[in-house]
């Protein structure tokens, strides 16, 4: 495997990781910002008010798009495994 092929594989790995992690991170970010704005508006500074909704939305996103995420990771792993015989 040459340097170009290794860099291309690393690029695919990074994009796969970003695509899989982005929905969870973005949903938690949006919920966190909304809860923070509500806390500032109501002057209610309870720490659990930010953690529980983030945890709930993360669980819902994992349930909703978990199969897609798993399929994406599996396709990448299969692609990498199929490259092994070509390197021998």
Secondary structure, 3 states (H helix, E strand, C coil): CCHHHHHHHHHHHHHHHHHHHHHHHHHHHHHHHHHHHHHHHHCCCCCHHHHHHHHHHHHHHHHHHHHHHHHHHHHHHHHHHHHHHHHC
